[in-house]
């Protein structure tokens, strides 16, 4: 599987923000401008997550999504506050190519995965996971920017979601998010080994070496990068060249 390099935008409209542990938000730019910047650098995809829509129990603000979609010619995945098939439809009409779901399917209606996959195709349904490691050595799914526990075992949930028709997984770590201390490699390896759909690793990139370490996991589908790009420490081109120089296909 050829590895995709993906730029991840955590959005609290009208700005892209960068949280630590999903808290302590710092403004880093506007979503359309940053999406275009990373598209120009060669990003394979853009992920746009409205990180407060579920928390505030409001719909995604589609004008910002439309503006972002107009700027890029690569797949755009959008998530945050998705609760119904109508929400899927509205996001596709706003320019999204994929829709990420988390809170609704974890807390209330897992059948939404089945319904969306049947209606729009599995390739457009992405399970967004916020996993937190427990003292027992297992991982629990969290929602609402890592604030709310679900009692769902993350490894069991990824398998169930894949069986329900999810076509891809974006795997975030509550423990690693924004800390730039490297990815939770054990979690990522376990999830990749359990499902036959692409897994995108997110949360933890603090250096090119961190990206290399996760890129070496067999069958990983992609790596989502935020802080390193937002603070101009590396470019998408830098990441590609570094991985290629270490023998990886990107």
C-alpha positions in Angstrom: 0.0 0.0 0.0 1.4 3.4 -1.0 1.5 5.7 1.9 -0.5 9.0 1.7 0.8 12.2 3.3 -2.2 14.1 4.6 -2.6 17.6 6.1 -5.0 17.7 9.1 -6.8 20.9 9.9 -8.5 21.1 13.3 -11.0 23.9 12.9 -12.8 26.1 15.4 -14.4 28.4 12.8 -13.3 30.7 11.4 -9.7 29.5 12.3 -7.6 26.4 12.2 -6.4 25.9 15.7 -3.8 23.6 17.3 -4.8 22.0 20.6 -2.7 20.0 23.1 -4.7 16.9 24.3 -7.5 18.6 22.4 -7.3 21.5 24.8 -5.5 24.9 24.9 -6.4 26.1 21.4 -4.0 28.3 19.5 -5.0 30.0 16.2 -2.7 29.1 13.3 -4.5 30.4 10.2 -7.6 30.2 8.1 -8.7 26.7 6.7 -8.9 27.7 3.0 -5.5 29.3 3.0 -3.8 26.5 4.8 -5.5 23.8 2.7 -4.3 25.6 -0.4 -0.8 25.9 1.0 -0.5 22.2 1.7 -2.1 21.3 -1.6 0.6 23.3 -3.3 3.2 21.5 -1.3 1.9 18.2 -2.6 -0.4 16.8 0.1 -2.3 13.7 -1.1 -5.4 14.7 0.9 -6.7 17.3 3.4 -8.7 16.4 6.5 -10.9 19.2 7.9 -12.4 18.5 11.4 -14.6 21.1 13.1 -13.6 20.2 16.6 -16.3 22.1 18.4 -19.5 21.3 16.4 -20.3 18.1 18.5 -19.4 19.9 21.7 -21.7 22.8 20.9 -24.3 20.5 19.3 -24.5 22.5 16.1 -24.2 21.7 12.4 -20.9 22.2 10.5 -20.6 25.6 9.1 -20.6 24.8 5.4 -19.4 28.2 4.0 -15.9 27.5 5.4 -16.0 24.0 3.9 -17.0 25.3 0.5 -14.3 27.9 0.6 -11.7 25.2 1.5 -13.0 22.7 -1.1 -12.7 25.4 -3.9 -9.0 25.8 -3.1 -7.8 22.1 -3.5 -7.9 19.4 -6.1 -7.2 16.5 -3.8 -9.6 14.5 -1.7 -11.1 16.5 1.2 -12.4 14.6 4.3 -14.7 16.6 6.6 -16.0 15.8 10.0 -17.5 17.2 13.2 -21.1 17.1 14.4 -22.3 14.6 11.7 -25.5 13.1 12.9 -27.6 12.0 9.9 -27.6 11.0 6.2 -28.7 14.6 5.5 -25.5 15.8 7.1 -23.5 13.5 4.8 -25.4 14.8 1.8 -24.9 18.4 2.8 -21.2 17.9 3.2 -20.8 16.2 -0.1 -22.7 19.1 -1.7 -20.3 21.5 0.1 -17.3 19.8 -1.6 -16.3 17.0 0.8 -15.2 13.8 -0.8 -15.3 11.8 2.5 -17.2 12.3 5.8 -15.7 11.5 9.2 -18.0 10.3 12.0 -17.3 9.8 15.7 -19.6 11.2 18.4 -22.9 10.2 16.9 -21.9 6.6 16.0 -20.2 6.0 19.3 -22.8 7.5 21.6 -26.1 7.1 19.8 -26.4 5.5 16.5 -23.8 3.0 15.1 -26.2 2.1 12.4 -25.5 5.4 10.7 -22.3 3.8 9.4 -24.3 1.0 7.7 -26.8 3.5 6.3 -24.2 5.9 5.0 -22.1 3.1 3.4 -25.1 1.7 1.7 -26.3 5.2 0.5 -23.0 6.9 -0.5 -20.5 4.0 -0.7 -18.0 2.7 1.9 -15.2 4.8 0.4 -16.8 8.0 1.6 -17.4 6.9 5.2 -14.5 7.4 7.5 -14.5 6.4 11.2 -12.7 9.0 13.3 -11.4 7.5 16.5 -10.1 9.4 19.6 -8.4 6.6 21.6 -7.0 7.0 25.1 -4.8 4.4 26.7 -6.1 3.0 30.1 -4.0 1.7 33.0 -5.0 -1.8 32.0 -3.1 -1.4 28.7 -6.2 -1.2 26.6 -7.7 1.8 24.8 -11.0 3.5 25.2 -12.9 5.5 22.6 -13.5 9.1 23.6 -15.7 11.7 21.9 -16.1 15.5 21.8 -12.5 16.4 21.4 -11.3 13.7 23.9 -13.6 15.0 26.7 -16.2 12.3 27.0 -15.7 8.6 27.8 -17.7 6.0 25.9 -16.8 2.7 27.6 -16.2 1.3 24.1 -13.0 -0.6 23.7 -11.2 1.0 20.7 -9.9 -2.2 19.2 -13.3 -3.9 19.3 -15.0 -0.7 17.9 -12.7 -0.5 14.9 -13.6 -4.1 13.9 -17.3 -3.5 14.4 -17.2 -0.3 12.4 -15.3 -2.0 9.5 -17.9 -4.7 9.5 -20.7 -2.1 9.4 -19.2 -0.6 6.2 -16.7 2.1 7.2 -14.2 2.4 4.4 -11.3 4.0 6.3 -10.2 4.9 9.8 -8.5 8.1 11.1 -6.8 7.0 14.3 -6.1 9.8 16.8 -4.5 9.4 20.2 -5.9 11.6 23.1 -2.6 11.0 25.0 -0.4 12.0 22.1 -2.4 14.8 20.4 -0.4 18.0 20.2 2.4 16.8 22.4 4.8 16.0 19.6 6.4 13.1 21.4 5.8 10.5 18.7 2.8 8.3 17.7 1.3 5.6 19.8 2.9 2.9 17.6 1.5 0.0 19.6 -2.1 1.2 19.1 -1.6 1.9 15.4 0.0 -1.5 14.8 -2.8 -3.3 16.5 -5.5 -1.4 14.6 -3.8 -1.9 11.3 -3.6 -5.6 12.0 -7.2 -5.9 12.9 -8.9 -4.4 9.8 -8.6 -4.7 6.0 -9.5 -1.0 5.4 -7.0 1.8 5.2 -5.8 3.3 8.6 -4.5 6.9 8.8 -2.3 7.5 11.8 -2.7 10.9 13.5 -1.5 12.6 16.7 2.1 12.8 17.8 4.4 13.9 15.0 7.1 16.0 16.5 9.9 15.3 14.0 10.7 13.6 10.7 12.0 10.6 12.7 8.6 10.3 14.4 7.0 10.2 10.9 9.5 7.6 9.7 8.8 5.4 12.7 5.1 5.2 12.0 5.6 5.0 8.3 7.4 1.8 8.8 4.3 0.0 10.1 3.3 -2.5 7.4 0.1 -1.7 5.5 -0.4 1.7 7.0 -2.6 3.7 4.7 -1.6 7.3 5.5 -0.1 9.7 8.0 -2.0 12.9 9.0 0.3 15.8 10.0 -0.7 19.1 11.7 1.7 21.0 14.0 4.9 20.4 12.0 3.2 21.8 8.9 1.3 24.6 10.7 4.5 26.0 12.3 6.5 25.7 9.0 9.0 23.3 10.5 8.7 21.0 7.5 6.8 20.9 4.2 5.0 18.0 2.6 7.9 17.9 0.1 10.4 17.5 3.0 8.4 14.6 4.5 8.2 12.8 1.1 11.9 13.2 0.4 12.9 12.0 3.9 10.7 8.9 3.6 11.9 8.1 0.1 15.5 8.5 1.2 14.7 5.8 3.8 13.3 3.4 1.2 9.6 4.0 1.7 7.1 4.4 -1.1 5.0 7.6 -0.8 
